[in-house]
């Protein structure tokens, strides 16, 4: 049996007269999924860090929360940029940083702070210094 590559990574066999044709379905590679998740986390970390750095004062939040803020901001920014500018993807990074800043500000407001006041530390319950 001779195999030829199929579409999207699958393969089909050229059968002889006695054997039926067998095709294998393409499978998702684990390396591709892991790479996608790592790149998503890295982009989320960078955008979330830009959002945290744009507001003065400490922001006591774990790194996973920074990553989630960055991923949410990038997703919202991509929707807004696509709705307004179409396929102009270069504008997405500054818009995502602005969205991340807004989300960090909303987290501060939820903790009882403001634009320059970080609020109350959720772990200790004490007011944070500027």
Helices and strands as residue ranges (DSSP letters): E 2-5, G 7-9, E 11-14, E 23-24, H 30-53, H 63-85, G 89-91, H 92-110
